[in-house]
Amino acid sequence: MKIWIKIVAIVGICSSMLGQVSEQIQKYRNDEYGNIANRKETILNGNRIRSLIYNNGEIGQWPFQPSGEWPSGSGQGYIDGITPIIAAEVIAPGSNTIIHPLETSYREWMDKNPVTGEIWGLEPLPGYSHPNSFDFAISSNQKSWPEAWPDALPRIDETWNGQWYGYFGKGKLNADYESFFVMDDSRDHEFTRAPYNYYPLASDQNRGGLGLRIEVRTLNWSNKDVKDISFWHYEIFNLSDQTYEKTISGFYVDSGVGGTNDSGDDMAGFDKYHDIVYQFDNDGLGFPNSWPTGYMGIAFLETASNNFNGIDDDEDGLIDESRSDGIDNDGDWKAYSDLNMNKLWDLGEPLNDDLGADGIGPGNENYTISDNGEGDGIPTDGEPNFDKTDVSESDMIGLTSLSIYRMGDGGSGGGWPKDDETMWE
């Protein structure tokens, strides 16, 4: 028996030096800041995994239920809390010392402003769900969608409004459940204070942290092959003036295999070759009623990549492939079928992957008019099997480290979200 949270952890190295900012990064910089006032809770479902999830990045929240309930409706919990963590090495200009700001959001033991009590962590941006909805944006509830998708998003125009902002294209409801939210670390002012005086954007004294923006999707399918799996997709953008040479991205996992009151005998292990971390209950019995427990695993389907070192890091036969280089590295993108050999796409000829930036073509119920790149015989960002939509075009580093430990009571002993330096080590 297994319940899997499969994680797609993408580090978008979109950093640039001041004065050389791309148009898209500038759009992200101009977007509104994250704020705790925008937090929302919803229920992840769509298959046999059911859980509370939050648009500040948390999956599950002890002691509330359902938190990683499996099978759905059983009342059997597997998660006390999971949240992404991102950190980088920085030289603080005020003290000329090395610091490691860690960005995350969790229910307890976060860094806080010692005067106001404000939490210094990841918070959701406004505008990515309907302001009157209790849910953040989920595909099955149109009332949760914003009236207009923010124009900070790439490839967005007015034809997307009223359509689902789908991973697979405009209005595509491919998964049985899909959610989308955006968060940033702008509220983390721990290291903007003296003596560190570190601001990720010199021109923006309101933005703290590392200057990160994280776009998050969840996808669940009820298909028998994946009915016990939840897919999570994180796209991380560096909006700062800096290029961070040393970074980590991963997950803080507070396992709860066996339910809310049965965490004392939880164990964990990992398989570096398959990039899997797993948790289990030592006696195999949950509380109450001694129900037989299964395993809860996190499989890293995609991780940070290194497309500059001349090494085939993921051992797939490609070297330094990238999902942002405008090249079909693995050669699997397929242009339209020119059946009449006139070197033009004509109505009725199969478009194949040549669907344009919105990822849809004639025959799709959400199709209105042709868009940029449709039927031009050239790969375009947003089309299937090319750059962003092609996982094999990434020279992934994989799982590189894992620390298994018992957390100290009362926030002591290190290893909590507030412990930037300990967590980096």
GIBEL-V890706 format. One record per backbone hydrogen bond with DSSP energy under -1.0 kcal/mol. CO is the residue of the C=O (numbers start at 1). NH is the residue of the N-H. If there is no record, write none. Layout:
BEGIN
((CO:NH) (CO:NH))
END
This chain:
BEGIN
((1:295) (3:297) (4:230) (6:232) (7:301) (8:234) (10:236) (11:13) (12:14) (17:20) (22:26) (23:27) (24:28) (25:29) (26:30) (35:38) (36:39) (40:55) (42:53) (44:51) (50:69) (51:44) (52:60) (53:42) (54:57) (58:54) (59:82) (61:64) (66:52) (67:78) (67:79) (69:50) (71:74) (76:70) (77:258) (78:256) (80:62) (81:254) (82:59) (83:252) (85:250) (86:103) (87:248) (90:99) (92:96) (97:92) (99:90) (101:88) (103:86) (104:122) (109:418) (111:120) (113:117) (118:113) (123:184) (124:35) (130:133) (137:180) (138:141) (141:144) (142:145) (144:130) (150:153) (153:156) (157:160) (160:163) (164:166) (164:171) (169:172) (177:220) (178:139) (179:218) (181:216) (182:125) (183:214) (184:123) (185:188) (186:208) (187:189) (188:209) (191:198) (193:196) (193:197) (196:94) (200:241) (201:204) (204:207) (211:239) (212:185) (213:237) (214:183) (215:235) (216:181) (217:233) (218:179) (219:231) (220:176) (220:177) (223:226) (226:229) (227:48) (228:4) (230:6) (231:219) (232:8) (233:217) (234:10) (235:215) (236:12) (237:213) (246:89) (248:87) (250:85) (252:83) (254:80) (254:81) (256:259) (258:287) (259:262) (263:266) (265:282) (267:280) (269:278) (271:276) (275:300) (276:271) (277:298) (278:269) (279:296) (280:267) (284:293) (291:286) (295:3) (296:279) (297:5) (298:277) (299:7) (299:301) (302:9) (304:397) (311:313) (312:315) (321:395) (327:329) (328:331) (334:353) (337:339) (338:341) (346:349) (350:337) (351:354) (353:355) (354:375) (356:359) (358:170) (361:364) (364:367) (371:374) (372:357) (373:376) (380:383) (386:389) (387:390) (390:393) (394:396) (395:306) (408:411) (409:412) (416:419) (418:420) (419:423) (420:424) (421:425))
END
